[in-house]
Amino acid sequence: MITSLGGVTAAGSELKEEGNSHWGAPNADATNSTGFTARAAGMISSGTSSGIMDMVRFWTTTEFDINDAYYIELNKTDGTVVVGHAPKADSYSVRCMQD
């Protein structure tokens, strides 16, 4: 999906909801051209909530290892997508998508 939307440097723009109702300023480059409407729900890591209105992390279905899984992260400052891995015990958003 990320590749078809222009790669990690551009795909976030296509996925983020426009405006500042659910994103803090500046919510740069958001177009939501895909209709995905990603909102800055933040995340929970080690029991601590952070990033509401600033970013969102979505779990992917791909495991990194027995303890970790991959996520994608979108933020308010630009249209990039960060791909990383984190402990499965963390709480991130989930969106189901059809292949």
C-alpha positions as CSV (number, residue, x, y, z in Angstrom):
1,M,0.0,0.0,0.0
2,I,2.7,2.5,1.0
3,T,4.6,1.9,-2.3
4,S,1.5,2.5,-4.4
5,L,0.9,5.8,-2.6
6,G,4.3,7.3,-3.4
7,G,6.6,5.6,-0.9
8,V,7.4,6.5,2.7
9,T,8.1,10.1,1.8
10,A,4.6,10.8,0.5
11,A,2.1,8.1,1.5
12,G,1.2,9.7,4.8
13,S,-0.3,12.7,3.0
14,E,-2.7,10.4,1.1
15,L,-3.8,8.7,4.3
16,K,-4.2,11.6,6.8
17,E,-7.5,13.4,7.4
18,E,-7.4,17.0,6.3
19,G,-7.8,19.9,8.8
20,N,-7.3,20.3,12.5
21,S,-10.4,18.6,14.0
22,H,-8.4,15.5,14.8
23,W,-4.9,16.6,14.1
24,G,-2.8,19.4,15.8
25,A,-1.4,22.2,13.6
26,P,0.1,22.2,11.1
27,N,-1.1,18.7,9.8
28,A,1.2,19.4,6.9
29,D,0.6,17.9,3.5
30,A,-2.7,16.0,4.4
31,T,-4.9,15.3,1.4
32,N,-6.8,12.1,2.4
33,S,-7.0,11.3,-1.3
34,T,-7.5,7.6,-0.4
35,G,-10.4,8.2,1.9
36,F,-8.6,6.3,4.6
37,T,-9.1,9.3,7.0
38,A,-6.3,8.6,9.5
39,R,-6.8,10.6,12.7
40,A,-4.1,11.5,15.3
41,A,-5.2,9.0,18.0
42,G,-1.7,8.8,19.5
43,M,-0.5,5.6,21.2
44,I,0.0,3.8,24.5
45,S,3.4,2.4,25.3
46,S,4.3,0.8,28.7
47,G,1.0,2.0,30.0
48,T,1.6,5.7,29.1
49,S,-0.6,7.5,26.6
50,S,1.1,10.0,24.2
51,G,0.8,11.7,20.9
52,I,-2.9,12.4,20.8
53,M,-3.5,15.1,18.1
54,D,0.2,14.8,17.1
55,M,0.6,11.3,15.6
56,V,-0.9,7.9,15.1
57,R,0.6,4.4,14.9
58,F,-1.2,1.5,13.2
59,W,-0.2,-2.1,13.7
60,T,0.5,-4.1,10.6
61,T,-0.1,-7.9,10.3
62,T,3.7,-8.5,10.0
63,E,5.6,-9.8,13.0
64,F,9.2,-8.7,13.6
65,D,9.8,-11.5,16.1
66,I,8.0,-13.4,18.8
67,N,7.6,-10.2,21.0
68,D,7.4,-7.4,18.4
69,A,5.4,-6.5,15.4
70,Y,5.7,-3.8,12.7
71,Y,3.7,-0.6,12.7
72,I,3.4,2.5,10.5
73,E,3.4,5.9,12.0
74,L,1.9,9.2,10.6
75,N,2.6,12.6,12.2
76,K,1.3,16.1,12.0
77,T,4.5,17.7,10.7
78,D,4.7,16.1,7.2
79,G,3.4,13.4,4.8
80,T,6.0,10.8,5.6
81,V,5.3,7.3,6.9
82,V,7.6,5.9,9.5
83,V,7.9,2.1,9.6
84,G,9.1,0.5,12.8
85,H,8.6,-2.3,15.2
86,A,7.5,-2.3,18.9
87,P,6.4,-4.7,21.6
88,K,3.1,-6.3,20.9
89,A,2.0,-5.2,24.4
90,D,1.9,-1.6,23.2
91,S,-1.5,-0.2,22.2
92,Y,-1.8,1.2,18.7
93,S,-4.7,1.8,16.3
94,V,-5.9,-1.0,14.0
95,R,-7.6,-0.6,10.6
96,C,-8.6,-3.7,8.6
97,M,-8.0,-3.4,4.9
98,Q,-9.0,-5.7,2.0
99,D,-6.1,-6.9,-0.2
